[in-house]
Amino acid sequence: MSIALILVIALLAVGGLYLVAQYTAVASDPIEQLPFLSGWEPQEHALSRYHARWYPLTLLFLAFDVEMLFMYPWAVIVARDGMGAVVEMFVFLGVLMVGVIWAWREGALQWV
């Protein structure tokens, strides 16, 4: 099978999916028509910008989230790899701590 044939098949599949979505859509402009905010009357547009204070808080959340994502598999292999795995985890936690300290300095833990 040639690359050109695969490309044509992929483009036809994507085009077909767009046509199916166009014909089965509930509204012509779903961003303006469909409710959000749990059915409450929206006060702003659905794609409005977030306040800048959310970004350091998001960084803090991601630092803790990524930390836990890698600590669970690490806990399984630390007995096998020994001290090398412990050193690698502390280096990783140090890198994440830089992000946490930055978020703390930016005031992500103060909510006023």
Backbone as XML, in Angstrom:
<?xml version="1.0"?>
<chain id="A" units="angstrom">
  <residue number="1" name="MET">
    <atom name="N" x="0.851" y="-1.178" z="0.000"/>
    <atom name="CA" x="0.000" y="0.000" z="0.000"/>
    <atom name="C" x="0.894" y="1.237" z="0.000"/>
  </residue>
  <residue number="2" name="SER">
    <atom name="N" x="0.630" y="2.145" z="-0.872"/>
    <atom name="CA" x="1.484" y="3.323" z="-0.967"/>
    <atom name="C" x="1.048" y="4.403" z="0.021"/>
  </residue>
  <residue number="3" name="ILE">
    <atom name="N" x="1.961" y="5.321" z="0.270"/>
    <atom name="CA" x="1.678" y="6.407" z="1.199"/>
    <atom name="C" x="0.586" y="7.313" z="0.650"/>
  </residue>
  <residue number="4" name="ALA">
    <atom name="N" x="0.561" y="7.515" z="-0.658"/>
    <atom name="CA" x="-0.464" y="8.370" z="-1.262"/>
    <atom name="C" x="-1.856" y="7.779" z="-1.053"/>
  </residue>
  <residue number="5" name="LEU">
    <atom name="N" x="-1.978" y="6.466" z="-1.190"/>
    <atom name="CA" x="-3.284" y="5.820" z="-0.989"/>
    <atom name="C" x="-3.726" y="5.937" z="0.470"/>
  </residue>
  <residue number="6" name="ILE">
    <atom name="N" x="-2.800" y="5.752" z="1.397"/>
    <atom name="CA" x="-3.135" y="5.900" z="2.815"/>
    <atom name="C" x="-3.551" y="7.328" z="3.121"/>
  </residue>
  <residue number="7" name="LEU">
    <atom name="N" x="-2.860" y="8.311" z="2.532"/>
    <atom name="CA" x="-3.209" y="9.714" z="2.727"/>
    <atom name="C" x="-4.599" y="10.019" z="2.187"/>
  </residue>
  <residue number="8" name="VAL">
    <atom name="N" x="-4.938" y="9.485" z="1.019"/>
    <atom name="CA" x="-6.273" y="9.706" z="0.441"/>
    <atom name="C" x="-7.344" y="9.078" z="1.317"/>
  </residue>
  <residue number="9" name="ILE">
    <atom name="N" x="-7.095" y="7.877" z="1.816"/>
    <atom name="CA" x="-8.068" y="7.218" z="2.687"/>
    <atom name="C" x="-8.259" y="8.010" z="3.970"/>
  </residue>
  <residue number="10" name="ALA">
    <atom name="N" x="-7.172" y="8.520" z="4.542"/>
    <atom name="CA" x="-7.274" y="9.314" z="5.766"/>
    <atom name="C" x="-8.045" y="10.597" z="5.530"/>
  </residue>
  <residue number="11" name="LEU">
    <atom name="N" x="-7.771" y="11.277" z="4.418"/>
    <atom name="CA" x="-8.494" y="12.518" z="4.109"/>
    <atom name="C" x="-9.972" y="12.263" z="3.861"/>
  </residue>
  <residue number="12" name="LEU">
    <atom name="N" x="-10.301" y="11.172" z="3.184"/>
    <atom name="CA" x="-11.710" y="10.826" z="2.970"/>
    <atom name="C" x="-12.400" y="10.494" z="4.296"/>
  </residue>
  <residue number="13" name="ALA">
    <atom name="N" x="-11.705" y="9.806" z="5.177"/>
    <atom name="CA" x="-12.297" y="9.481" z="6.480"/>
    <atom name="C" x="-12.558" y="10.743" z="7.290"/>
  </residue>
  <residue number="14" name="VAL">
    <atom name="N" x="-11.595" y="11.651" z="7.315"/>
    <atom name="CA" x="-11.778" y="12.899" z="8.061"/>
    <atom name="C" x="-12.894" y="13.725" z="7.441"/>
  </residue>
  <residue number="15" name="GLY">
    <atom name="N" x="-12.914" y="13.832" z="6.126"/>
    <atom name="CA" x="-13.993" y="14.569" z="5.454"/>
    <atom name="C" x="-15.360" y="13.948" z="5.727"/>
  </residue>
  <residue number="16" name="GLY">
    <atom name="N" x="-15.420" y="12.622" z="5.727"/>
    <atom name="CA" x="-16.678" y="11.951" z="6.030"/>
    <atom name="C" x="-17.143" y="12.209" z="7.450"/>
  </residue>
  <residue number="17" name="LEU">
    <atom name="N" x="-16.211" y="12.231" z="8.383"/>
    <atom name="CA" x="-16.581" y="12.526" z="9.766"/>
    <atom name="C" x="-17.076" y="13.958" z="9.923"/>
  </residue>
  <residue number="18" name="TYR">
    <atom name="N" x="-16.465" y="14.890" z="9.206"/>
    <atom name="CA" x="-16.944" y="16.269" z="9.244"/>
    <atom name="C" x="-18.358" y="16.372" z="8.681"/>
  </residue>
  <residue number="19" name="LEU">
    <atom name="N" x="-18.644" y="15.653" z="7.609"/>
    <atom name="CA" x="-19.993" y="15.679" z="7.040"/>
    <atom name="C" x="-21.010" y="15.071" z="7.996"/>
  </residue>
  <residue number="20" name="VAL">
    <atom name="N" x="-20.657" y="13.966" z="8.633"/>
    <atom name="CA" x="-21.564" y="13.348" z="9.607"/>
    <atom name="C" x="-21.828" y="14.312" z="10.758"/>
  </residue>
  <residue number="21" name="ALA">
    <atom name="N" x="-20.784" y="14.981" z="11.240"/>
    <atom name="CA" x="-20.956" y="15.936" z="12.330"/>
    <atom name="C" x="-21.823" y="17.112" z="11.896"/>
  </residue>
  <residue number="22" name="GLN">
    <atom name="N" x="-21.668" y="17.556" z="10.663"/>
    <atom name="CA" x="-22.454" y="18.690" z="10.156"/>
    <atom name="C" x="-23.942" y="18.340" z="10.063"/>
  </residue>
  <residue number="23" name="TYR">
    <atom name="N" x="-24.248" y="17.122" z="9.621"/>
    <atom name="CA" x="-25.646" y="16.735" z="9.443"/>
    <atom name="C" x="-26.317" y="16.283" z="10.733"/>
  </residue>
  <residue number="24" name="THR">
    <atom name="N" x="-25.552" y="15.877" z="11.717"/>
    <atom name="CA" x="-26.158" y="15.418" z="12.969"/>
    <atom name="C" x="-26.078" y="16.456" z="14.076"/>
  </residue>
  <residue number="25" name="ALA">
    <atom name="N" x="-25.549" y="17.639" z="13.793"/>
    <atom name="CA" x="-25.405" y="18.675" z="14.825"/>
    <atom name="C" x="-26.767" y="19.194" z="15.257"/>
  </residue>
  <residue number="26" name="VAL">
    <atom name="N" x="-26.903" y="19.476" z="16.546"/>
    <atom name="CA" x="-28.153" y="19.984" z="17.090"/>
    <atom name="C" x="-28.359" y="21.438" z="16.694"/>
  </residue>
  <residue number="27" name="ALA">
    <atom name="N" x="-27.295" y="22.234" z="16.755"/>
    <atom name="CA" x="-27.380" y="23.654" z="16.422"/>
    <atom name="C" x="-26.290" y="24.001" z="15.420"/>
  </residue>
  <residue number="28" name="SER">
    <atom name="N" x="-26.533" y="25.043" z="14.645"/>
    <atom name="CA" x="-25.536" y="25.438" z="13.654"/>
    <atom name="C" x="-24.303" y="26.036" z="14.316"/>
  </residue>
  <residue number="29" name="ASP">
    <atom name="N" x="-24.466" y="26.714" z="15.450"/>
    <atom name="CA" x="-23.347" y="27.278" z="16.194"/>
    <atom name="C" x="-23.473" y="26.840" z="17.651"/>
  </residue>
  <residue number="30" name="PRO">
    <atom name="N" x="-22.952" y="25.652" z="18.005"/>
    <atom name="CA" x="-23.201" y="25.117" z="19.341"/>
    <atom name="C" x="-22.614" y="25.958" z="20.471"/>
  </residue>
  <residue number="31" name="ILE">
    <atom name="N" x="-21.587" y="26.747" z="20.202"/>
    <atom name="CA" x="-21.005" y="27.562" z="21.267"/>
    <atom name="C" x="-21.991" y="28.635" z="21.708"/>
  </residue>
  <residue number="32" name="GLU">
    <atom name="N" x="-22.751" y="29.165" z="20.798"/>
    <atom name="CA" x="-23.715" y="30.210" z="21.124"/>
    <atom name="C" x="-25.068" y="29.638" z="21.557"/>
  </residue>
  <residue number="33" name="GLN">
    <atom name="N" x="-25.391" y="28.414" z="21.190"/>
    <atom name="CA" x="-26.722" y="27.878" z="21.414"/>
    <atom name="C" x="-26.844" y="26.988" z="22.648"/>
  </residue>
  <residue number="34" name="LEU">
    <atom name="N" x="-25.839" y="26.177" z="22.906"/>
    <atom name="CA" x="-25.957" y="25.198" z="23.980"/>
    <atom name="C" x="-25.622" y="25.815" z="25.334"/>
  </residue>
  <residue number="35" name="PRO">
    <atom name="N" x="-26.316" y="25.420" z="26.403"/>
    <atom name="CA" x="-26.013" y="25.974" z="27.723"/>
    <atom name="C" x="-24.735" y="25.381" z="28.293"/>
  </residue>
  <residue number="36" name="PHE">
    <atom name="N" x="-24.122" y="26.136" z="29.152"/>
    <atom name="CA" x="-23.008" y="25.633" z="29.931"/>
    <atom name="C" x="-23.191" y="26.161" z="31.338"/>
  </residue>
  <residue number="37" name="LEU">
    <atom name="N" x="-22.291" y="25.910" z="32.226"/>
    <atom name="CA" x="-22.415" y="26.281" z="33.636"/>
    <atom name="C" x="-23.609" y="25.595" z="34.290"/>
  </residue>
  <residue number="38" name="SER">
    <atom name="N" x="-23.782" y="24.319" z="34.016"/>
    <atom name="CA" x="-24.824" y="23.483" z="34.628"/>
    <atom name="C" x="-26.235" y="24.001" z="34.358"/>
  </residue>
  <residue number="39" name="GLY">
    <atom name="N" x="-26.447" y="24.591" z="33.218"/>
    <atom name="CA" x="-27.780" y="25.040" z="32.843"/>
    <atom name="C" x="-28.128" y="26.449" z="33.262"/>
  </residue>
  <residue number="40" name="TRP">
    <atom name="N" x="-27.267" y="27.121" z="34.030"/>
    <atom name="CA" x="-27.519" y="28.504" z="34.410"/>
    <atom name="C" x="-27.379" y="29.403" z="33.193"/>
  </residue>
  <residue number="41" name="GLU">
    <atom name="N" x="-28.069" y="30.500" z="33.210"/>
    <atom name="CA" x="-27.934" y="31.470" z="32.129"/>
    <atom name="C" x="-26.516" y="32.038" z="32.137"/>
  </residue>
  <residue number="42" name="PRO">
    <atom name="N" x="-25.769" y="31.886" z="31.037"/>
    <atom name="CA" x="-24.374" y="32.336" z="31.059"/>
    <atom name="C" x="-24.248" y="33.854" z="31.153"/>
  </residue>
  <residue number="43" name="GLN">
    <atom name="N" x="-23.295" y="34.296" z="31.966"/>
    <atom name="CA" x="-23.000" y="35.716" z="32.113"/>
    <atom name="C" x="-21.957" y="36.171" z="31.111"/>
  </residue>
  <residue number="44" name="GLU">
    <atom name="N" x="-21.154" y="35.231" z="30.611"/>
    <atom name="CA" x="-20.098" y="35.556" z="29.667"/>
    <atom name="C" x="-20.063" y="34.500" z="28.578"/>
  </residue>
  <residue number="45" name="HIS">
    <atom name="N" x="-19.232" y="34.709" z="27.584"/>
    <atom name="CA" x="-19.111" y="33.779" z="26.479"/>
    <atom name="C" x="-18.423" y="32.501" z="26.958"/>
  </residue>
  <residue number="46" name="ALA">
    <atom name="N" x="-18.740" y="31.393" z="26.349"/>
    <atom name="CA" x="-18.190" y="30.111" z="26.758"/>
    <atom name="C" x="-16.679" y="30.044" z="26.584"/>
  </residue>
  <residue number="47" name="LEU">
    <atom name="N" x="-16.127" y="30.825" z="25.684"/>
    <atom name="CA" x="-14.686" y="30.812" z="25.440"/>
    <atom name="C" x="-13.999" y="32.030" z="26.030"/>
  </residue>
  <residue number="48" name="SER">
    <atom name="N" x="-14.544" y="32.588" z="27.111"/>
    <atom name="CA" x="-13.937" y="33.761" z="27.720"/>
    <atom name="C" x="-12.610" y="33.383" z="28.373"/>
  </residue>
  <residue number="49" name="ARG">
    <atom name="N" x="-11.770" y="34.372" z="28.578"/>
    <atom name="CA" x="-10.441" y="34.129" z="29.140"/>
    <atom name="C" x="-10.525" y="33.945" z="30.654"/>
  </residue>
  <residue number="50" name="TYR">
    <atom name="N" x="-9.564" y="33.198" z="31.165"/>
    <atom name="CA" x="-9.455" y="33.005" z="32.604"/>
    <atom name="C" x="-8.624" y="34.126" z="33.207"/>
  </residue>
  <residue number="51" name="HIS">
    <atom name="N" x="-8.886" y="34.402" z="34.462"/>
    <atom name="CA" x="-8.096" y="35.404" z="35.166"/>
    <atom name="C" x="-6.668" y="34.874" z="35.332"/>
  </residue>
  <residue number="52" name="ALA">
    <atom name="N" x="-5.700" y="35.765" z="35.332"/>
    <atom name="CA" x="-4.292" y="35.363" z="35.391"/>
    <atom name="C" x="-3.933" y="34.653" z="36.686"/>
  </residue>
  <residue number="53" name="ARG">
    <atom name="N" x="-4.707" y="34.816" z="37.746"/>
    <atom name="CA" x="-4.368" y="34.160" z="39.006"/>
    <atom name="C" x="-4.553" y="32.647" z="38.934"/>
  </residue>
  <residue number="54" name="TRP">
    <atom name="N" x="-5.262" y="32.154" z="37.924"/>
    <atom name="CA" x="-5.465" y="30.717" z="37.805"/>
    <atom name="C" x="-4.226" y="30.002" z="37.290"/>
  </residue>
  <residue number="55" name="TYR">
    <atom name="N" x="-3.347" y="30.665" z="36.564"/>
    <atom name="CA" x="-2.213" y="29.996" z="35.954"/>
    <atom name="C" x="-1.195" y="29.485" z="36.980"/>
  </residue>
  <residue number="56" name="PRO">
    <atom name="N" x="-0.790" y="30.275" z="37.982"/>
    <atom name="CA" x="0.114" y="29.692" z="38.990"/>
    <atom name="C" x="-0.539" y="28.558" z="39.773"/>
  </residue>
  <residue number="57" name="LEU">
    <atom name="N" x="-1.824" y="28.652" z="40.042"/>
    <atom name="CA" x="-2.524" y="27.578" z="40.734"/>
    <atom name="C" x="-2.557" y="26.314" z="39.876"/>
  </residue>
  <residue number="58" name="THR">
    <atom name="N" x="-2.736" y="26.482" z="38.586"/>
    <atom name="CA" x="-2.721" y="25.340" z="37.678"/>
    <atom name="C" x="-1.349" y="24.686" z="37.654"/>
  </residue>
  <residue number="59" name="LEU">
    <atom name="N" x="-0.299" y="25.497" z="37.660"/>
    <atom name="CA" x="1.054" y="24.956" z="37.693"/>
    <atom name="C" x="1.279" y="24.161" z="38.976"/>
  </residue>
  <residue number="60" name="LEU">
    <atom name="N" x="0.774" y="24.645" z="40.070"/>
    <atom name="CA" x="0.899" y="23.938" z="41.343"/>
    <atom name="C" x="0.173" y="22.595" z="41.294"/>
  </residue>
  <residue number="61" name="PHE">
    <atom name="N" x="-1.035" y="22.596" z="40.752"/>
    <atom name="CA" x="-1.783" y="21.345" z="40.616"/>
    <atom name="C" x="-1.036" y="20.357" z="39.728"/>
  </residue>
  <residue number="62" name="LEU">
    <atom name="N" x="-0.525" y="20.832" z="38.596"/>
    <atom name="CA" x="0.183" y="19.933" z="37.694"/>
    <atom name="C" x="1.451" y="19.372" z="38.326"/>
  </residue>
  <residue number="63" name="ALA">
    <atom name="N" x="2.136" y="20.176" z="39.131"/>
    <atom name="CA" x="3.337" y="19.683" z="39.791"/>
    <atom name="C" x="2.999" y="18.510" z="40.708"/>
  </residue>
  <residue number="64" name="PHE">
    <atom name="N" x="1.952" y="18.631" z="41.511"/>
    <atom name="CA" x="1.572" y="17.533" z="42.398"/>
    <atom name="C" x="0.979" y="16.365" z="41.627"/>
  </residue>
  <residue number="65" name="ASP">
    <atom name="N" x="0.257" y="16.651" z="40.563"/>
    <atom name="CA" x="-0.360" y="15.597" z="39.774"/>
    <atom name="C" x="0.693" y="14.765" z="39.055"/>
  </residue>
  <residue number="66" name="VAL">
    <atom name="N" x="1.655" y="15.420" z="38.431"/>
    <atom name="CA" x="2.710" y="14.702" z="37.728"/>
    <atom name="C" x="3.582" y="13.942" z="38.715"/>
  </residue>
  <residue number="67" name="GLU">
    <atom name="N" x="3.781" y="14.512" z="39.877"/>
    <atom name="CA" x="4.559" y="13.819" z="40.903"/>
    <atom name="C" x="3.913" y="12.484" z="41.245"/>
  </residue>
  <residue number="68" name="MET">
    <atom name="N" x="2.634" y="12.478" z="41.472"/>
    <atom name="CA" x="1.955" y="11.235" z="41.836"/>
    <atom name="C" x="1.884" y="10.275" z="40.653"/>
  </residue>
  <residue number="69" name="LEU">
    <atom name="N" x="1.805" y="10.806" z="39.455"/>
    <atom name="CA" x="1.762" y="9.962" z="38.265"/>
    <atom name="C" x="3.017" y="9.109" z="38.144"/>
  </residue>
  <residue number="70" name="PHE">
    <atom name="N" x="4.159" y="9.661" z="38.508"/>
    <atom name="CA" x="5.409" y="8.921" z="38.401"/>
    <atom name="C" x="5.792" y="8.194" z="39.681"/>
  </residue>
  <residue number="71" name="MET">
    <atom name="N" x="5.212" y="8.553" z="40.808"/>
    <atom name="CA" x="5.599" y="7.882" z="42.051"/>
    <atom name="C" x="4.981" y="6.497" z="42.194"/>
  </residue>
  <residue number="72" name="TYR">
    <atom name="N" x="3.811" y="6.261" z="41.633"/>
    <atom name="CA" x="3.203" y="4.934" z="41.762"/>
    <atom name="C" x="4.024" y="3.864" z="41.035"/>
  </residue>
  <residue number="73" name="PRO">
    <atom name="N" x="4.364" y="4.049" z="39.753"/>
    <atom name="CA" x="5.209" y="3.012" z="39.128"/>
    <atom name="C" x="6.606" y="2.951" z="39.755"/>
  </residue>
  <residue number="74" name="TRP">
    <atom name="N" x="7.111" y="4.082" z="40.209"/>
    <atom name="CA" x="8.434" y="4.100" z="40.840"/>
    <atom name="C" x="8.442" y="3.248" z="42.099"/>
  </residue>
  <residue number="75" name="ALA">
    <atom name="N" x="7.364" y="3.293" z="42.856"/>
    <atom name="CA" x="7.291" y="2.505" z="44.093"/>
    <atom name="C" x="7.356" y="1.013" z="43.808"/>
  </residue>
  <residue number="76" name="VAL">
    <atom name="N" x="6.937" y="0.601" z="42.638"/>
    <atom name="CA" x="6.975" y="-0.815" z="42.286"/>
    <atom name="C" x="8.395" y="-1.258" z="41.930"/>
  </residue>
  <residue number="77" name="ILE">
    <atom name="N" x="9.158" y="-0.390" z="41.244"/>
    <atom name="CA" x="10.477" y="-0.813" z="40.774"/>
    <atom name="C" x="11.620" y="-0.392" z="41.679"/>
  </residue>
  <residue number="78" name="VAL">
    <atom name="N" x="11.346" y="0.369" z="42.748"/>
    <atom name="CA" x="12.439" y="0.843" z="43.600"/>
    <atom name="C" x="13.138" y="-0.322" z="44.307"/>
  </residue>
  <residue number="79" name="ALA">
    <atom name="N" x="12.426" y="-1.372" z="44.630"/>
    <atom name="CA" x="13.054" y="-2.523" z="45.282"/>
    <atom name="C" x="14.003" y="-3.237" z="44.322"/>
  </residue>
  <residue number="80" name="ARG">
    <atom name="N" x="13.678" y="-3.223" z="43.054"/>
    <atom name="CA" x="14.518" y="-3.895" z="42.063"/>
    <atom name="C" x="15.754" y="-3.074" z="41.710"/>
  </residue>
  <residue number="81" name="ASP">
    <atom name="N" x="15.584" y="-1.746" z="41.541"/>
    <atom name="CA" x="16.684" y="-0.907" z="41.074"/>
    <atom name="C" x="17.541" y="-0.342" z="42.195"/>
  </residue>
  <residue number="82" name="GLY">
    <atom name="N" x="17.025" y="-0.281" z="43.396"/>
    <atom name="CA" x="17.813" y="0.139" z="44.536"/>
    <atom name="C" x="18.038" y="1.638" z="44.627"/>
  </residue>
  <residue number="83" name="MET">
    <atom name="N" x="19.231" y="2.018" z="45.047"/>
    <atom name="CA" x="19.550" y="3.411" z="45.346"/>
    <atom name="C" x="19.504" y="4.310" z="44.110"/>
  </residue>
  <residue number="84" name="GLY">
    <atom name="N" x="19.786" y="3.766" z="42.952"/>
    <atom name="CA" x="19.722" y="4.570" z="41.724"/>
    <atom name="C" x="18.327" y="5.122" z="41.483"/>
  </residue>
  <residue number="85" name="ALA">
    <atom name="N" x="17.302" y="4.322" z="41.733"/>
    <atom name="CA" x="15.923" y="4.783" z="41.558"/>
    <atom name="C" x="15.564" y="5.845" z="42.587"/>
  </residue>
  <residue number="86" name="VAL">
    <atom name="N" x="16.104" y="5.716" z="43.794"/>
    <atom name="CA" x="15.832" y="6.717" z="44.832"/>
    <atom name="C" x="16.442" y="8.058" z="44.448"/>
  </residue>
  <residue number="87" name="VAL">
    <atom name="N" x="17.668" y="8.031" z="43.953"/>
    <atom name="CA" x="18.331" y="9.276" z="43.531"/>
    <atom name="C" x="17.567" y="9.908" z="42.369"/>
  </residue>
  <residue number="88" name="GLU">
    <atom name="N" x="17.168" y="9.106" z="41.398"/>
    <atom name="CA" x="16.413" y="9.641" z="40.254"/>
    <atom name="C" x="15.109" y="10.276" z="40.712"/>
  </residue>
  <residue number="89" name="MET">
    <atom name="N" x="14.417" y="9.674" z="41.667"/>
    <atom name="CA" x="13.154" y="10.242" z="42.129"/>
    <atom name="C" x="13.379" y="11.554" z="42.850"/>
  </residue>
  <residue number="90" name="PHE">
    <atom name="N" x="14.446" y="11.648" z="43.640"/>
    <atom name="CA" x="14.701" y="12.910" z="44.326"/>
    <atom name="C" x="15.112" y="14.012" z="43.358"/>
  </residue>
  <residue number="91" name="VAL">
    <atom name="N" x="15.799" y="13.687" z="42.287"/>
    <atom name="CA" x="16.102" y="14.682" z="41.252"/>
    <atom name="C" x="14.804" y="15.147" z="40.600"/>
  </residue>
  <residue number="92" name="PHE">
    <atom name="N" x="13.939" y="14.208" z="40.297"/>
    <atom name="CA" x="12.648" y="14.548" z="39.693"/>
    <atom name="C" x="11.822" y="15.422" z="40.632"/>
  </residue>
  <residue number="93" name="LEU">
    <atom name="N" x="11.778" y="15.063" z="41.902"/>
    <atom name="CA" x="11.026" y="15.870" z="42.870"/>
    <atom name="C" x="11.641" y="17.253" z="43.037"/>
  </residue>
  <residue number="94" name="GLY">
    <atom name="N" x="12.951" y="17.353" z="42.921"/>
    <atom name="CA" x="13.602" y="18.661" z="42.977"/>
    <atom name="C" x="13.191" y="19.559" z="41.829"/>
  </residue>
  <residue number="95" name="VAL">
    <atom name="N" x="13.099" y="18.990" z="40.639"/>
    <atom name="CA" x="12.649" y="19.772" z="39.488"/>
    <atom name="C" x="11.209" y="20.237" z="39.695"/>
  </residue>
  <residue number="96" name="LEU">
    <atom name="N" x="10.354" y="19.358" z="40.192"/>
    <atom name="CA" x="8.971" y="19.754" z="40.458"/>
    <atom name="C" x="8.890" y="20.788" z="41.564"/>
  </residue>
  <residue number="97" name="MET">
    <atom name="N" x="9.768" y="20.698" z="42.540"/>
    <atom name="CA" x="9.745" y="21.650" z="43.646"/>
    <atom name="C" x="10.073" y="23.061" z="43.165"/>
  </residue>
  <residue number="98" name="VAL">
    <atom name="N" x="10.885" y="23.179" z="42.128"/>
    <atom name="CA" x="11.163" y="24.499" z="41.553"/>
    <atom name="C" x="9.857" y="25.129" z="41.062"/>
  </residue>
  <residue number="99" name="GLY">
    <atom name="N" x="9.006" y="24.336" z="40.419"/>
    <atom name="CA" x="7.707" y="24.849" z="39.976"/>
    <atom name="C" x="6.798" y="25.214" z="41.129"/>
  </residue>
  <residue number="100" name="VAL">
    <atom name="N" x="6.823" y="24.426" z="42.188"/>
    <atom name="CA" x="5.990" y="24.712" z="43.364"/>
    <atom name="C" x="6.457" y="25.995" z="44.049"/>
  </residue>
  <residue number="101" name="ILE">
    <atom name="N" x="7.773" y="26.153" z="44.178"/>
    <atom name="CA" x="8.303" y="27.367" z="44.812"/>
    <atom name="C" x="7.979" y="28.595" z="43.965"/>
  </residue>
  <residue number="102" name="TRP">
    <atom name="N" x="8.074" y="28.459" z="42.644"/>
    <atom name="CA" x="7.712" y="29.585" z="41.781"/>
    <atom name="C" x="6.245" y="29.956" z="41.959"/>
  </residue>
  <residue number="103" name="ALA">
    <atom name="N" x="5.365" y="28.948" z="41.993"/>
    <atom name="CA" x="3.940" y="29.221" z="42.172"/>
    <atom name="C" x="3.681" y="29.861" z="43.533"/>
  </residue>
  <residue number="104" name="TRP">
    <atom name="N" x="4.392" y="29.437" z="44.545"/>
    <atom name="CA" x="4.252" y="30.019" z="45.875"/>
    <atom name="C" x="4.677" y="31.474" z="45.858"/>
  </residue>
  <residue number="105" name="ARG">
    <atom name="N" x="5.794" y="31.774" z="45.208"/>
    <atom name="CA" x="6.271" y="33.156" z="45.110"/>
    <atom name="C" x="5.295" y="34.031" z="44.324"/>
  </residue>
  <residue number="106" name="GLU">
    <atom name="N" x="4.634" y="33.446" z="43.331"/>
    <atom name="CA" x="3.674" y="34.197" z="42.529"/>
    <atom name="C" x="2.345" y="34.413" z="43.241"/>
  </residue>
  <residue number="107" name="GLY">
    <atom name="N" x="2.160" y="33.769" z="44.382"/>
    <atom name="CA" x="0.953" y="33.961" z="45.167"/>
    <atom name="C" x="-0.160" y="32.988" z="44.834"/>
  </residue>
  <residue number="108" name="ALA">
    <atom name="N" x="0.189" y="31.814" z="44.317"/>
    <atom name="CA" x="-0.847" y="30.845" z="43.965"/>
    <atom name="C" x="-1.573" y="30.310" z="45.192"/>
  </residue>
  <residue number="109" name="LEU">
    <atom name="N" x="-0.943" y="30.405" z="46.348"/>
    <atom name="CA" x="-1.588" y="29.906" z="47.565"/>
    <atom name="C" x="-2.370" y="30.982" z="48.292"/>
  </residue>
  <residue number="110" name="GLN">
    <atom name="N" x="-2.331" y="32.204" z="47.812"/>
    <atom name="CA" x="-3.113" y="33.307" z="48.398"/>
    <atom name="C" x="-4.289" y="33.572" z="47.458"/>
  </residue>
  <residue number="111" name="TRP">
    <atom name="N" x="-5.475" y="33.598" z="47.991"/>
    <atom name="CA" x="-6.661" y="33.732" z="47.146"/>
    <atom name="C" x="-7.402" y="35.027" z="47.418"/>
  </residue>
  <residue number="112" name="VAL">
    <atom name="N" x="-6.789" y="36.137" z="47.130"/>
    <atom name="CA" x="-7.466" y="37.419" z="47.282"/>
    <atom name="C" x="-7.059" y="38.344" z="46.172"/>
  </residue>
</chain>
